[in-house]
Amino acid sequence: MIRVAVVDDEQLVRSGLRMILGTAPDIEVVADCGGGEAVATVRDCAPDVVLLDIRMPDVDGLTVLRALRGAPRPPAVAMLTTFDANEYLAAALRGGATGFLLKDTDPEQLVQAVRTLAAGGSVLDPGVTRAVIGGYLASEAETTAAEAISALTPREREVLAHLGAGLANPQIAERMGLAPSTVKDHVRAVLGKLGGLNRVQAAIIADRAGLVTAQGKQRPPGEGQGHGQGAGTGGTSGAAGAGGSR
């Protein structure tokens, strides 16, 4: 059973999310609260996934995110956002959020997103993809990422492309004909060489570098790679993209 906590300053939003998630037989909402009670509540109920409002009046979501990610066994955290909260997204990405969802996300996509997060994956709602990518690239040095990509081995570049296409480790293993444990080692090496990024950040870098096509498939070696490709395509644009554990 996947344990979920919902943190939002609006009771109506919390009740709606609780009702949607309650329809899934494998998900249990163990707590819902406002931002002021979030850290203590999450500590007490130990959820697997936290859905966290990015902007609240009593305490902002970024402060709560930092506290949750600093816990001994931190839960996966997906930020709940609206179209007018774009300035917070890059900071949340750097702070360790592994999901970004609009508050009006389709119920079926919300349920699948929670499952992906609980499995160790990352999710990025199509409605916030460009805002996340734009904010992240504006605040990070693209040249550093380009240099890191050039230092990857051909196999590691292939793994990065699959991350950009939103594939989980078992899917990558199947595509590449490798053992899942080997893929896990490659993913860890890729994220490390990219500066300790998480899977969402790596997927954004892969997308920006042109390693994936608009259909979310890996580009053939040498085809269309390099900066300047359109952002927001590939696996980073799906609400259940970049799945799998590190």
C-alpha positions as CSV (number, residue, x, y, z in Angstrom):
1,M,0.0,0.0,0.0
2,I,1.4,3.4,-1.0
3,R,1.1,5.9,1.9
4,V,0.4,9.5,0.8
5,A,0.3,12.8,2.7
6,V,-1.3,15.9,1.1
7,V,-0.1,19.4,2.2
8,D,-2.1,22.4,1.0
9,D,-3.5,25.5,2.7
10,E,-6.9,24.9,1.1
11,Q,-9.1,22.3,2.7
12,L,-11.1,22.0,-0.5
13,V,-8.0,21.0,-2.4
14,R,-7.0,18.5,0.2
15,S,-10.4,16.9,0.3
16,G,-10.5,16.7,-3.5
17,L,-7.1,15.0,-3.7
18,R,-8.0,12.7,-0.9
19,M,-11.2,11.7,-2.7
20,I,-9.3,11.1,-6.0
21,L,-6.5,9.0,-4.5
22,G,-9.1,7.1,-2.4
23,T,-10.4,5.5,-5.6
24,A,-7.1,3.6,-6.1
25,P,-6.9,0.3,-4.2
26,D,-3.1,0.5,-3.7
27,I,-3.0,4.1,-2.3
28,E,-3.9,5.3,1.2
29,V,-4.0,9.0,2.1
30,V,-2.6,8.8,5.7
31,A,-2.7,12.6,6.4
32,D,-3.7,15.9,5.0
33,C,-2.8,19.3,6.6
34,G,-1.7,22.9,6.0
35,G,1.9,24.0,5.7
36,G,2.4,24.9,9.3
37,E,1.8,21.3,10.5
38,A,3.4,19.6,7.5
39,V,6.8,18.7,8.9
40,A,5.5,17.3,12.2
41,T,2.6,15.5,10.4
42,V,4.9,13.8,7.9
43,R,7.3,12.8,10.6
44,D,4.5,11.1,12.5
45,C,2.8,9.3,9.7
46,A,5.9,8.4,7.5
47,P,4.3,8.6,4.1
48,D,6.0,7.3,0.9
49,V,4.8,10.3,-1.1
50,V,4.0,13.9,-0.2
51,L,1.9,16.1,-2.5
52,L,3.0,19.6,-1.4
53,D,1.5,23.0,-2.4
54,I,4.4,25.1,-3.6
55,R,2.9,28.4,-2.3
56,M,1.1,28.7,1.0
57,P,0.3,31.7,3.2
58,D,1.6,30.3,6.6
59,V,4.8,28.7,5.4
60,D,6.0,28.4,1.8
61,G,6.3,25.0,0.2
62,L,10.1,25.4,-0.5
63,T,10.7,25.7,3.3
64,V,8.7,22.5,3.9
65,L,10.4,20.8,1.0
66,R,13.9,21.5,2.5
67,A,12.8,20.1,5.8
68,L,11.3,17.0,4.3
69,R,14.3,16.3,2.1
70,G,16.6,16.6,5.1
71,A,14.8,13.8,7.0
72,P,16.7,10.5,7.6
73,R,14.3,8.7,5.3
74,P,12.9,11.5,3.1
75,P,9.6,10.8,1.2
76,A,9.3,11.5,-2.5
77,V,7.9,15.0,-2.9
78,A,5.7,16.3,-5.7
79,M,5.0,20.0,-5.8
80,L,1.5,21.1,-6.5
81,T,1.4,24.3,-8.5
82,T,-0.6,26.7,-10.7
83,F,0.3,28.5,-13.8
84,D,1.2,31.7,-11.9
85,A,3.8,30.1,-9.6
86,N,6.5,29.6,-12.2
87,E,9.1,31.6,-10.2
88,Y,9.2,28.9,-7.6
89,L,9.7,25.9,-9.8
90,A,13.5,26.1,-10.5
91,A,14.1,26.5,-6.7
92,A,11.9,23.4,-6.0
93,L,13.8,21.4,-8.6
94,R,17.1,22.3,-7.0
95,G,15.7,21.6,-3.6
96,G,15.1,17.9,-4.4
97,A,11.4,17.8,-5.6
98,T,10.9,14.8,-7.9
99,G,7.5,15.8,-9.2
100,F,5.6,18.8,-10.5
101,L,1.9,18.6,-10.9
102,L,-0.8,21.1,-11.6
103,K,-3.6,21.2,-9.1
104,D,-6.1,20.4,-11.9
105,T,-4.2,17.3,-13.1
106,D,-6.4,14.6,-14.5
107,P,-7.4,12.1,-11.8
108,E,-6.0,9.1,-13.6
109,Q,-2.7,10.9,-14.2
110,L,-2.6,11.9,-10.6
111,V,-3.0,8.3,-9.4
112,Q,-0.3,7.1,-11.9
113,A,2.0,9.9,-10.8
114,V,1.8,8.8,-7.2
115,R,2.6,5.3,-8.2
116,T,5.6,6.4,-10.2
117,L,6.9,8.6,-7.3
118,A,6.5,5.7,-4.8
119,A,8.5,3.5,-7.2
120,G,11.4,6.0,-7.1
121,G,10.6,7.7,-10.3
122,S,9.9,11.4,-11.2
123,V,7.0,13.1,-12.8
124,L,6.5,16.3,-14.7
125,D,3.1,17.6,-15.7
126,P,3.0,18.8,-19.4
127,G,1.4,22.0,-18.1
128,V,4.6,23.0,-16.2
129,T,7.3,21.5,-18.4
130,R,8.3,24.6,-20.2
131,A,8.3,26.7,-16.9
132,V,10.5,24.1,-15.1
133,I,12.9,23.8,-18.0
134,G,13.1,27.6,-18.6
135,G,13.6,28.3,-14.9
136,Y,16.2,25.6,-14.5
137,L,18.2,26.5,-17.6
138,A,18.1,30.2,-16.7
139,S,19.6,29.4,-13.3
140,E,22.1,26.7,-14.2
141,A,25.2,26.9,-16.5
142,E,24.3,25.1,-19.7
143,T,28.0,24.9,-20.7
144,T,28.7,22.9,-17.6
145,A,26.0,20.4,-18.5
146,A,27.3,20.3,-22.1
147,E,30.8,19.5,-20.9
148,A,29.5,16.8,-18.6
149,I,27.6,15.2,-21.4
150,S,30.7,15.1,-23.5
151,A,32.5,13.3,-20.7
152,L,29.9,10.4,-20.7
153,T,30.7,7.1,-22.4
154,P,28.6,6.1,-25.4
155,R,26.7,3.7,-23.2
156,E,26.1,6.4,-20.6
157,R,24.8,8.8,-23.3
158,E,22.4,6.1,-24.4
159,V,21.2,5.7,-20.8
160,L,20.8,9.5,-20.5
161,A,18.7,9.5,-23.7
162,H,16.5,6.9,-22.2
163,L,16.1,9.0,-19.1
164,G,15.1,11.9,-21.2
165,A,12.5,9.7,-22.8
166,G,11.0,9.0,-19.4
167,L,11.9,5.3,-19.2
168,A,12.2,3.5,-15.9
169,N,15.2,1.3,-15.1
170,P,13.5,-2.0,-16.1
171,Q,12.5,-0.4,-19.4
172,I,16.0,0.8,-20.1
173,A,17.4,-2.6,-19.3
174,E,15.0,-4.2,-21.8
175,R,15.9,-1.7,-24.5
176,M,19.6,-2.0,-24.0
177,G,19.7,-5.8,-23.3
178,L,21.3,-5.3,-19.9
179,A,20.6,-6.5,-16.4
180,P,18.6,-4.0,-14.2
181,S,21.4,-3.9,-11.7
182,T,23.8,-2.9,-14.5
183,V,21.4,-0.1,-15.6
184,K,21.1,1.1,-12.1
185,D,24.9,1.4,-11.9
186,H,24.9,3.3,-15.2
187,V,22.2,5.7,-14.1
188,R,24.1,6.4,-10.9
189,A,27.2,7.1,-12.9
190,V,25.4,9.4,-15.3
191,L,23.7,11.4,-12.5
192,G,27.0,11.7,-10.7
193,K,28.9,13.0,-13.8
194,L,26.1,15.5,-14.4
195,G,26.8,17.0,-11.0
196,G,24.6,14.9,-8.7
197,L,21.4,15.7,-10.6
198,N,18.1,13.9,-9.9
199,R,16.3,12.1,-12.8
200,V,14.0,15.1,-13.6
201,Q,17.0,17.4,-14.0
202,A,18.9,14.8,-16.1
203,A,15.8,14.3,-18.3
204,I,15.7,18.1,-18.8
205,I,19.4,18.2,-19.8
206,A,18.9,15.2,-22.2
207,D,15.9,16.9,-23.8
208,R,17.7,20.3,-24.1
209,A,20.7,18.6,-25.6
210,G,18.6,17.0,-28.3
211,L,19.1,13.4,-27.2
212,V,15.5,12.5,-27.5
213,T,12.9,13.0,-30.3
214,A,9.5,14.6,-29.9
215,Q,8.1,11.1,-29.7
216,G,10.2,10.4,-26.6
217,K,12.5,8.0,-28.4
218,Q,16.3,8.1,-28.4
219,R,17.9,9.9,-31.3
220,P,20.3,7.9,-33.4
221,P,23.9,8.8,-32.5
222,G,24.9,12.2,-33.9
223,E,21.5,13.1,-35.1
224,G,20.2,16.5,-33.9
225,Q,22.3,16.5,-30.8
226,G,23.5,19.7,-29.2
227,H,22.0,22.7,-27.5
228,G,19.3,24.8,-29.1
229,Q,16.8,22.0,-29.6
230,G,13.2,22.8,-28.6
231,A,12.6,22.3,-24.9
232,G,9.6,20.5,-23.5
233,T,9.6,17.4,-25.7
234,G,10.4,13.8,-25.0
235,G,9.8,12.1,-21.7
236,T,10.0,15.3,-19.7
237,S,6.6,16.3,-21.0
238,G,4.6,13.4,-19.6
239,A,2.9,13.4,-16.2
240,A,4.5,10.1,-15.5
241,G,7.9,10.6,-17.1
242,A,11.4,9.8,-15.9
243,G,10.3,6.7,-13.9
244,G,12.4,4.3,-11.9
245,S,14.8,4.6,-9.1
246,R,18.3,5.9,-9.1
